Amino acid sequence: MIRKKKMCNTKKKKLLDAQIKGKKLKKEYKLLKKQQNKEKKREQKNDAIKLKKKLAERERRKNKKILSNDEHDQKILNSIHEIINTNQKFKKHFDFTYHTQVYEPKQIIMNVIKHIKYAIPWNVTEQIPASTVYGCYSKMKKLKILEKVYITNLQFKINEELKNNKNNTCTMSDVTCVSNKYGIDKVEYNGQKKRKVTKISLITYGKYPISHKIDYGARHDSKILYEQLNNSYNININVLQSNNEYFLADSAYDWNKLKEKLIKMKYVPIIGNNKRNNKMNHDSLFTSEEKKVYRERIKIEHTNRIIKNHRRVNCRYDRTIESFQESLLLSFIDLILNQ
């Protein structure tokens, strides 16, 4: 008979420890696998949703379907139609009373609004031929009708606010970056965004944009604003300055030269602290009153969000700045009328 050798206590302990470790590792491995499977399923679901959206958009463009009428679009149409009827210069160009005319002017202008707002290509149209729709758009661009509509609505809205005086609104400034698709001019690579962009600098009175400037994507925000302050505004500033003291901006505008210019314009600049320029604490720079006022700066962030709901402003499909500016003006009109 062959006798088995007895194991030492130390060897037994080592074997037990190894078995326990193996069981723990198996459990951990199973948990990791479960987590990985869950993440994969989530990714697959998101990819499926994205694919459905892409396919739906392709079918819509193939079938030449334009999105249905909206209340917001109707308000824009009515305001454009009013200004065309009141101005004799515009009335001559939009006189559709001749006997060969098939479509009404409201029908054509509504198609123009949809093409700009929803970034529908000009060769895709319903019922009305593409040449008539694009012809109407080019007339509007030459006569600067959208700019006229924007300024009249802006003046009316701000006069209402000044009469009511419910909130002492402030002027403020910020920049938004628009990623480029087909743009040619004023397009540059931005290191922060890591893509080619064009910058839109806005000066707003509360939520309403008073002035705007389109510039290169690589330029600094403070330098764009410094040049923008020299340009003429779309509304009389003296009326606003009498009712408003403060000019709000984030830490990107913390530049002594710019602050001096704002003080000359009779503003009190409340600008966030930039650590590169000033190593003091952010809280120590503002008083308790200034902190309360600085919170209103979120209004300009809301304007940027509302403007970027328009597809042609969110991503630049327009080649020239003139056509891109038209889509930007339409987004301003939409913002003013529906607030």
C-alpha contacts under 8 A as a table, 3 or more apart, distances in Angstrom:
res1	aa1	res2	aa2	distance
7	M	11	K	6.54
7	M	12	K	6.76
8	C	11	K	5.32
8	C	12	K	6.37
9	N	12	K	5.05
9	N	13	K	6.25
10	T	13	K	5.17
10	T	14	K	6.33
11	K	14	K	5.08
11	K	15	L	6.26
12	K	15	L	5.18
12	K	16	L	6.24
13	K	16	L	5.13
13	K	17	D	6.11
14	K	17	D	5.13
14	K	18	A	6.13
15	L	18	A	5.09
15	L	19	Q	6.20
16	L	19	Q	5.08
16	L	20	I	6.21
17	D	20	I	5.13
17	D	21	K	6.10
18	A	21	K	5.11
18	A	22	G	6.05
19	Q	22	G	5.06
19	Q	23	K	6.29
20	I	23	K	5.21
20	I	24	K	6.30
21	K	24	K	5.10
21	K	25	L	6.11
22	G	25	L	5.12
22	G	26	K	6.17
23	K	26	K	5.10
23	K	27	K	6.32
24	K	27	K	5.17
24	K	28	E	6.23
25	L	28	E	5.06
25	L	29	Y	6.00
26	K	29	Y	5.06
26	K	30	K	6.16
27	K	30	K	5.15
27	K	31	L	6.30
28	E	31	L	5.13
28	E	32	L	6.19
29	Y	32	L	5.11
29	Y	33	K	6.19
30	K	33	K	5.09
30	K	34	K	6.26
31	L	34	K	5.11
31	L	35	Q	6.29
32	L	35	Q	5.14
32	L	36	Q	6.14
33	K	36	Q	5.06
33	K	37	N	6.12
34	K	37	N	5.14
34	K	38	K	6.24
35	Q	38	K	5.10
35	Q	39	E	6.25
36	Q	39	E	5.15
36	Q	40	K	6.15
37	N	40	K	5.04
37	N	41	K	6.20
38	K	41	K	5.15
38	K	42	R	6.29
39	E	42	R	5.09
39	E	43	E	6.21
40	K	43	E	5.11
40	K	44	Q	6.12
41	K	44	Q	5.05
41	K	45	K	6.19
42	R	45	K	5.13
42	R	46	N	6.25
43	E	46	N	5.13
43	E	47	D	6.10
44	Q	47	D	5.09
44	Q	48	A	6.11
45	K	48	A	5.07
45	K	49	I	6.27
46	N	49	I	5.14
46	N	50	K	6.23
47	D	50	K	5.09
47	D	51	L	6.10
48	A	51	L	5.08
48	A	52	K	6.24
49	I	52	K	5.17
49	I	53	K	6.37
50	K	53	K	5.18
50	K	54	K	6.25
51	L	54	K	5.08
51	L	55	L	6.12
52	K	55	L	5.17
52	K	56	A	6.06
53	K	56	A	5.10
53	K	57	E	6.17
54	K	57	E	5.15
54	K	58	R	6.23
55	L	58	R	5.05
55	L	59	E	6.16
56	A	59	E	5.16
56	A	60	R	6.13
57	E	60	R	5.07
57	E	61	R	6.28
58	R	61	R	5.19
58	R	62	K	6.11
59	E	62	K	4.97
59	E	63	N	5.96
60	R	63	N	5.27
60	R	64	K	5.93
60	R	65	K	5.26
60	R	66	I	7.69
61	R	64	K	4.90
61	R	65	K	6.38
61	R	124	V	7.29
62	K	65	K	7.91
64	K	124	V	5.62
64	K	125	T	6.23
64	K	126	E	6.55
65	K	125	T	7.64
65	K	126	E	6.82
66	I	114	K	7.65
66	I	120	I	7.79
66	I	125	T	7.28
66	I	126	E	6.94
67	L	114	K	7.65
69	N	73	D	6.68
69	N	74	Q	7.29
70	D	73	D	5.22
70	D	74	Q	6.32
71	E	74	Q	5.05
71	E	75	K	6.39
72	H	75	K	5.25
72	H	76	I	6.52
72	H	334	D	6.91
72	H	337	L	7.94
72	H	338	N	6.82
73	D	76	I	5.18
73	D	77	L	6.21
73	D	110	M	7.53
73	D	113	I	7.22
73	D	114	K	7.78
73	D	334	D	7.91
74	Q	77	L	5.02
74	Q	78	N	6.20
74	Q	110	M	7.91
75	K	78	N	5.20
75	K	79	S	6.32
75	K	337	L	7.11
76	I	79	S	5.28
76	I	80	I	6.28
76	I	333	I	7.04
76	I	334	D	6.64
76	I	337	L	7.47
77	L	80	I	5.23
77	L	81	H	6.07
77	L	106	K	7.21
77	L	109	I	6.97
77	L	110	M	6.28
77	L	113	I	7.70
78	N	81	H	5.08
78	N	82	E	6.13
79	S	82	E	5.22
79	S	83	I	6.47
79	S	149	V	6.86
80	I	83	I	5.37
80	I	84	I	6.31
80	I	145	I	7.58
80	I	146	L	7.40
80	I	149	V	6.25
81	H	84	I	5.18
81	H	85	N	6.25
81	H	106	K	7.31
82	E	85	N	5.25
82	E	86	T	6.18
83	I	86	T	5.16
83	I	87	N	6.09
83	I	148	K	7.98
83	I	149	V	6.80
84	I	87	N	5.51
84	I	88	Q	7.62
84	I	90	F	5.23
84	I	91	K	5.63
84	I	94	F	7.53
84	I	145	I	7.95
85	N	88	Q	7.15
85	N	90	F	7.41
85	N	91	K	5.82
86	T	91	K	7.77
87	N	90	F	5.57
87	N	91	K	6.25
88	Q	91	K	4.87
88	Q	92	K	6.43
89	K	92	K	5.69
89	K	93	H	7.17
90	F	93	H	5.44
90	F	94	F	6.25
90	F	143	L	7.55
91	K	94	F	5.09
91	K	95	D	5.75
92	K	95	D	5.40
93	H	139	K	7.80
94	F	105	P	7.36
95	D	98	Y	7.84
96	F	101	Q	6.38
96	F	104	E	7.22
96	F	105	P	6.76
97	T	101	Q	7.06
98	Y	101	Q	5.86
101	Q	104	E	7.85
103	Y	107	Q	6.67
103	Y	108	I	7.13
103	Y	128	I	7.59
104	E	107	Q	5.37
104	E	108	I	6.69
105	P	108	I	5.22
105	P	109	I	6.14
106	K	109	I	5.18
106	K	110	M	6.02
107	Q	110	M	5.28
107	Q	111	N	6.51
108	I	111	N	5.21
108	I	112	V	6.45
108	I	128	I	7.53
108	I	132	T	7.60
108	I	133	V	5.90
108	I	136	C	7.26
109	I	112	V	4.96
109	I	113	I	6.27
109	I	133	V	7.61
109	I	136	C	7.21
109	I	137	Y	7.95
110	M	113	I	5.11
110	M	114	K	6.34
111	N	114	K	5.16
111	N	115	H	6.19
111	N	125	T	7.94
111	N	133	V	6.74
112	V	115	H	5.16
112	V	116	I	6.30
112	V	133	V	6.18
112	V	134	Y	7.46
112	V	136	C	7.48
112	V	137	Y	6.15
113	I	116	I	5.32
113	I	117	K	5.96
113	I	330	L	7.98
114	K	117	K	5.10
114	K	118	Y	5.69
114	K	119	A	7.66
114	K	120	I	7.30
115	H	118	Y	5.71
115	H	119	A	5.45
115	H	120	I	4.70
115	H	121	P	6.76
115	H	122	W	6.89
116	I	119	A	5.41
116	I	120	I	7.04
116	I	312	R	6.80
116	I	327	S	5.79
116	I	330	L	7.88
117	K	120	I	8.00
117	K	310	H	5.36
117	K	311	R	6.40
117	K	312	R	6.64
117	K	327	S	6.97
117	K	330	L	7.52
117	K	331	S	7.59
118	Y	310	H	6.41
118	Y	311	R	5.59
118	Y	312	R	7.09
119	A	310	H	7.98
119	A	311	R	5.69
119	A	312	R	5.48
119	A	317	Y	7.65
120	I	124	V	6.95
121	P	124	V	5.58
122	W	125	T	7.12
122	W	130	A	6.30
122	W	133	V	7.83
122	W	134	Y	6.67
123	N	130	A	5.46
124	V	130	A	6.87
125	T	128	I	6.35
125	T	129	P	6.47
125	T	130	A	5.87
126	E	129	P	7.48
128	I	132	T	7.21
128	I	133	V	7.25
129	P	132	T	5.83
129	P	133	V	6.81
130	A	133	V	5.24
130	A	134	Y	6.12
131	S	134	Y	5.30
131	S	135	G	5.87
132	T	135	G	4.99
132	T	136	C	6.19
133	V	136	C	5.26
133	V	137	Y	6.37
134	Y	137	Y	4.93
134	Y	138	S	6.18
135	G	138	S	5.21
135	G	139	K	6.33
136	C	139	K	5.16
136	C	140	M	6.29
137	Y	140	M	5.10
137	Y	141	K	6.19
138	S	141	K	5.00
138	S	142	K	6.22
139	K	142	K	5.21
139	K	143	L	6.15
140	M	143	L	5.32
140	M	144	K	5.82
140	M	145	I	5.34
140	M	146	L	7.07
141	K	144	K	5.10
141	K	145	I	6.83
141	K	146	L	7.65
141	K	323	S	7.63
141	K	326	E	7.08
144	K	147	E	5.41
144	K	148	K	6.52
145	I	148	K	5.11
145	I	149	V	6.25
146	L	149	V	5.03
146	L	150	Y	6.07
146	L	326	E	6.93
146	L	329	L	6.41
146	L	330	L	6.66
147	E	150	Y	5.09
147	E	151	I	6.23
147	E	326	E	7.92
147	E	329	L	6.45
148	K	151	I	5.31
148	K	152	T	6.23
149	V	152	T	5.40
149	V	153	N	6.19
149	V	333	I	7.36
150	Y	153	N	5.40
150	Y	154	L	6.03
150	Y	329	L	6.73
150	Y	330	L	7.73
150	Y	332	F	6.85
150	Y	333	I	5.32
151	I	154	L	5.04
151	I	155	Q	6.13
151	I	234	N	6.40
151	I	235	I	7.48
152	T	155	Q	5.31
152	T	156	F	6.28
153	N	156	F	5.17
153	N	157	K	6.13
153	N	333	I	7.45
153	N	336	I	6.99
153	N	337	L	7.47
154	L	157	K	5.16
154	L	158	I	6.15
154	L	208	Y	7.39
154	L	210	I	7.95
154	L	235	I	7.96
154	L	336	I	6.76
155	Q	158	I	5.33
155	Q	159	N	6.06
155	Q	235	I	6.77
156	F	159	N	5.29
156	F	160	E	6.34
157	K	160	E	5.22
157	K	161	E	6.46
157	K	336	I	7.45
158	I	161	E	5.01
158	I	162	L	6.17
159	N	162	L	5.13
159	N	163	K	6.21
160	E	163	K	5.22
160	E	164	N	6.31
161	E	164	N	5.23
161	E	165	N	5.86
161	E	166	K	7.42
162	L	165	N	5.14
162	L	243	N	7.86
165	N	168	N	6.60
168	N	243	N	7.51
168	N	244	N	7.00
169	T	205	Y	6.69
169	T	206	G	5.38
169	T	244	N	6.97
170	C	205	Y	5.87
170	C	206	G	5.84
170	C	244	N	5.97
170	C	245	E	7.21
170	C	246	Y	5.70
170	C	247	F	6.32
170	C	248	L	7.23
170	C	296	E	7.68
171	T	203	I	6.86
171	T	204	T	5.51
171	T	205	Y	4.48
171	T	206	G	6.29
171	T	244	N	7.50
171	T	246	Y	6.60
171	T	247	F	5.09
171	T	248	L	6.44
172	M	203	I	5.66
172	M	204	T	5.43
172	M	205	Y	6.64
172	M	206	G	7.40
172	M	247	F	5.32
172	M	248	L	4.48
172	M	249	A	5.85
172	M	297	R	6.69
172	M	300	I	7.03
173	S	201	S	7.32
173	S	202	L	5.57
173	S	203	I	4.50
173	S	204	T	6.32
173	S	225	L	7.91
173	S	247	F	7.86
173	S	248	L	6.57
173	S	249	A	5.50
173	S	300	I	7.18
174	D	201	S	5.98
174	D	202	L	5.66
174	D	203	I	6.97
174	D	221	D	7.87
174	D	249	A	6.65
174	D	250	D	7.56
174	D	300	I	6.96
174	D	301	E	7.93
175	V	199	K	6.53
175	V	200	I	5.56
175	V	201	S	4.42
175	V	202	L	6.22
175	V	221	D	6.57
176	T	199	K	5.79
176	T	200	I	5.35
176	T	201	S	6.66
176	T	304	N	6.95
177	C	197	V	6.05
177	C	198	T	5.85
177	C	199	K	4.68
177	C	200	I	6.45
177	C	217	G	7.14
178	V	197	V	5.35
178	V	198	T	5.32
178	V	199	K	6.22
178	V	200	I	7.55
178	V	313	V	6.90
178	V	314	N	5.91
178	V	315	C	5.64
178	V	316	R	6.46
179	S	195	R	7.17
179	S	196	K	6.21
179	S	197	V	4.50
179	S	198	T	6.69
179	S	314	N	7.31
179	S	315	C	5.21
179	S	316	R	6.21
180	N	183	G	5.97
180	N	187	V	7.25
180	N	196	K	5.83
180	N	197	V	5.20
180	N	198	T	6.92
180	N	315	C	6.08
180	N	316	R	4.90
180	N	317	Y	7.17
181	K	315	C	6.75
181	K	316	R	5.49
181	K	317	Y	5.43
182	Y	316	R	6.64
182	Y	317	Y	5.19
182	Y	318	D	6.21
182	Y	319	R	5.40
183	G	186	K	7.95
183	G	187	V	6.89
183	G	316	R	6.36
183	G	317	Y	6.52
183	G	318	D	5.79
183	G	319	R	4.03
183	G	320	T	6.29
183	G	321	I	7.96
184	I	187	V	6.61
184	I	319	R	5.48
184	I	320	T	6.39
185	D	319	R	7.51
185	D	320	T	6.38
185	D	321	I	6.83
186	K	198	T	6.25
186	K	214	I	7.84
186	K	215	D	5.88
186	K	216	Y	4.69
186	K	217	G	7.43
186	K	321	I	7.77
187	V	196	K	6.29
187	V	197	V	5.62
187	V	198	T	5.21
187	V	215	D	7.99
187	V	216	Y	5.41
187	V	217	G	6.03
188	E	196	K	5.15
188	E	197	V	5.77
188	E	198	T	6.79
188	E	216	Y	5.70
188	E	217	G	4.84
188	E	218	A	5.68
189	Y	194	K	6.94
189	Y	195	R	5.41
189	Y	196	K	4.07
189	Y	197	V	6.21
189	Y	217	G	6.25
189	Y	218	A	6.08
190	N	193	K	5.50
190	N	194	K	5.58
190	N	195	R	5.74
190	N	196	K	5.97
190	N	197	V	6.48
190	N	217	G	5.63
190	N	218	A	5.07
191	G	194	K	4.84
191	G	195	R	7.19
191	G	218	A	7.63
196	K	217	G	7.01
197	V	216	Y	7.43
197	V	217	G	4.94
198	T	214	I	7.04
198	T	215	D	6.09
198	T	216	Y	5.26
198	T	217	G	4.50
199	K	214	I	5.74
199	K	215	D	5.21
199	K	216	Y	5.93
199	K	217	G	5.13
200	I	212	H	6.83
200	I	213	K	5.72
200	I	214	I	4.69
200	I	215	D	6.49
201	S	212	H	5.51
201	S	213	K	5.11
201	S	214	I	6.44
201	S	215	D	7.79
201	S	221	D	7.64
201	S	224	I	7.12
201	S	225	L	6.98
202	L	209	P	6.41
202	L	210	I	7.62
202	L	211	S	5.91
202	L	212	H	4.61
202	L	213	K	6.73
203	I	209	P	5.81
203	I	210	I	5.68
203	I	211	S	5.12
203	I	212	H	6.34
204	T	207	K	6.04
204	T	208	Y	5.25
204	T	209	P	4.10
204	T	210	I	5.10
204	T	211	S	6.91
204	T	300	I	6.83
205	Y	208	Y	5.34
205	Y	209	P	6.36
205	Y	210	I	6.39
206	G	299	K	6.21
206	G	300	I	7.10
207	K	299	K	5.53
207	K	300	I	5.87
207	K	302	H	7.40
207	K	303	T	5.80
208	Y	303	T	7.54
208	Y	332	F	7.98
208	Y	335	L	7.73
208	Y	336	I	6.66
209	P	212	H	7.22
209	P	332	F	7.19
210	I	233	Y	6.34
210	I	234	N	5.71
210	I	235	I	6.54
211	S	233	Y	5.36
211	S	234	N	6.02
212	H	228	Q	7.73
213	K	224	I	7.89
213	K	228	Q	6.69
215	D	219	R	7.56
215	D	224	I	7.42
216	Y	219	R	5.84
219	R	223	K	7.30
219	R	224	I	7.16
220	H	223	K	5.58
220	H	224	I	6.54
221	D	224	I	5.26
221	D	225	L	6.36
221	D	252	A	6.65
221	D	253	Y	6.82
222	S	225	L	5.19
222	S	226	Y	6.16
222	S	252	A	6.61
222	S	253	Y	4.83
222	S	254	D	7.77
222	S	255	W	7.23
222	S	258	L	7.33
223	K	226	Y	5.01
223	K	227	E	6.44
224	I	227	E	5.39
224	I	228	Q	6.10
225	L	228	Q	4.74
225	L	229	L	6.14
226	Y	229	L	5.53
226	Y	230	N	7.21
226	Y	258	L	6.15
227	E	230	N	5.53
227	E	231	N	7.02
228	Q	231	N	5.29
229	L	232	S	7.67
233	Y	236	N	6.98
233	Y	237	I	7.23
236	N	239	V	6.00
236	N	240	L	7.25
237	I	240	L	5.12
237	I	241	Q	6.04
238	N	241	Q	5.10
238	N	242	S	6.29
239	V	242	S	5.56
239	V	243	N	6.91
240	L	243	N	5.30
240	L	244	N	5.82
241	Q	244	N	4.83
241	Q	245	E	6.33
241	Q	266	K	7.37
241	Q	267	Y	7.52
242	S	245	E	7.57
245	E	266	K	7.37
245	E	267	Y	5.27
245	E	268	V	5.74
246	Y	267	Y	5.56
246	Y	268	V	4.67
246	Y	269	P	5.84
246	Y	270	I	6.71
247	F	262	L	7.81
247	F	267	Y	6.07
247	F	268	V	5.97
247	F	269	P	4.79
247	F	270	I	5.99
247	F	271	I	7.92
248	L	269	P	6.21
248	L	270	I	5.06
248	L	271	I	5.82
248	L	294	Y	6.52
248	L	297	R	6.30
249	A	252	A	7.84
249	A	253	Y	6.37
249	A	269	P	7.96
249	A	270	I	6.67
249	A	271	I	4.89
249	A	272	G	6.68
249	A	297	R	7.13
250	D	253	Y	6.07
250	D	254	D	7.57
250	D	271	I	5.52
250	D	272	G	4.81
250	D	273	N	7.84
251	S	254	D	5.31
251	S	271	I	6.13
251	S	272	G	4.12
251	S	273	N	5.14
251	S	274	N	4.96
252	A	272	G	7.76
252	A	274	N	6.85
253	Y	258	L	7.56
253	Y	271	I	6.73
253	Y	272	G	7.72
254	D	258	L	7.82
254	D	259	K	7.71
254	D	271	I	6.10
254	D	272	G	6.63
254	D	273	N	6.37
254	D	274	N	5.94
254	D	277	N	7.57
255	W	258	L	5.46
255	W	259	K	6.37
256	N	259	K	5.04
256	N	260	E	6.19
257	K	260	E	5.26
257	K	261	K	6.45
258	L	261	K	5.11
258	L	262	L	6.34
259	K	262	L	5.12
259	K	263	I	6.25
259	K	269	P	6.35
260	E	263	I	5.14
260	E	264	K	6.33
261	K	264	K	5.11
261	K	265	M	6.41
262	L	265	M	4.98
262	L	266	K	6.57
262	L	267	Y	5.39
262	L	268	V	7.15
262	L	269	P	6.56
263	I	266	K	5.04
263	I	267	Y	5.08
263	I	268	V	6.18
263	I	269	P	7.16
264	K	267	Y	7.33
270	I	290	E	7.15
270	I	294	Y	6.92
272	G	282	H	7.23
273	N	277	N	7.95
273	N	278	N	6.75
273	N	281	N	7.96
273	N	282	H	5.61
273	N	285	L	7.66
274	N	277	N	5.57
274	N	278	N	5.98
274	N	279	K	7.93
275	K	278	N	5.03
275	K	279	K	5.22
275	K	280	M	7.66
276	R	279	K	7.02
280	M	284	S	7.23
280	M	285	L	7.63
281	N	284	S	5.44
281	N	285	L	6.94
282	H	285	L	5.64
282	H	286	F	7.28
283	D	286	F	5.76
283	D	287	T	7.97
284	S	287	T	7.43
286	F	289	E	7.91
286	F	290	E	5.62
286	F	291	K	6.01
287	T	290	E	5.14
287	T	291	K	6.25
288	S	291	K	5.23
288	S	292	K	6.64
289	E	292	K	5.30
289	E	293	V	6.46
290	E	293	V	5.02
290	E	294	Y	5.99
291	K	294	Y	5.07
291	K	295	R	6.57
292	K	295	R	5.52
292	K	296	E	7.56
293	V	296	E	5.71
293	V	297	R	7.89
294	Y	297	R	5.67
295	R	298	I	6.36
296	E	299	K	5.96
297	R	300	I	5.96
297	R	301	E	7.36
298	I	301	E	5.10
298	I	302	H	6.52
299	K	302	H	5.08
299	K	303	T	6.47
300	I	303	T	4.96
300	I	304	N	6.35
301	E	304	N	5.19
301	E	305	R	6.34
302	H	305	R	5.03
302	H	306	I	6.22
303	T	306	I	5.12
303	T	307	I	6.06
303	T	335	L	7.73
304	N	307	I	5.19
304	N	308	K	6.15
305	R	308	K	5.26
305	R	309	N	6.69
306	I	309	N	5.42
306	I	310	H	7.90
306	I	335	L	6.90
307	I	310	H	6.06
307	I	313	V	6.94
307	I	314	N	7.81
307	I	328	L	7.71
307	I	331	S	5.41
307	I	332	F	6.87
307	I	335	L	7.16
308	K	311	R	6.77
308	K	313	V	5.54
308	K	314	N	4.61
309	N	313	V	7.69
309	N	314	N	6.78
310	H	313	V	5.48
310	H	314	N	6.19
310	H	331	S	6.53
311	R	314	N	5.03
311	R	315	C	6.15
312	R	315	C	5.47
312	R	316	R	5.59
312	R	317	Y	6.01
312	R	318	D	7.40
312	R	324	F	7.51
312	R	327	S	6.39
312	R	328	L	7.96
313	V	316	R	6.09
313	V	324	F	7.61
313	V	327	S	6.69
313	V	328	L	6.19
313	V	331	S	7.87
316	R	319	R	7.84
316	R	324	F	7.28
318	D	321	I	7.35
318	D	323	S	6.10
318	D	324	F	5.44
319	R	323	S	7.45
319	R	324	F	7.55
320	T	323	S	5.71
320	T	324	F	6.42
321	I	324	F	4.82
321	I	325	Q	5.87
322	E	325	Q	5.18
322	E	326	E	6.57
323	S	326	E	5.15
323	S	327	S	6.72
324	F	327	S	5.31
324	F	328	L	6.33
325	Q	328	L	4.89
325	Q	329	L	6.11
326	E	329	L	5.13
326	E	330	L	6.30
327	S	330	L	5.13
327	S	331	S	6.39
328	L	331	S	5.15
328	L	332	F	6.45
329	L	332	F	5.01
329	L	333	I	6.29
330	L	333	I	5.03
330	L	334	D	6.19
331	S	334	D	5.05
331	S	335	L	6.21
332	F	335	L	5.03
332	F	336	I	6.20
333	I	336	I	5.19
333	I	337	L	6.09
334	D	337	L	5.43
334	D	338	N	6.08
335	L	338	N	5.52
335	L	339	Q	6.27
336	I	339	Q	5.79
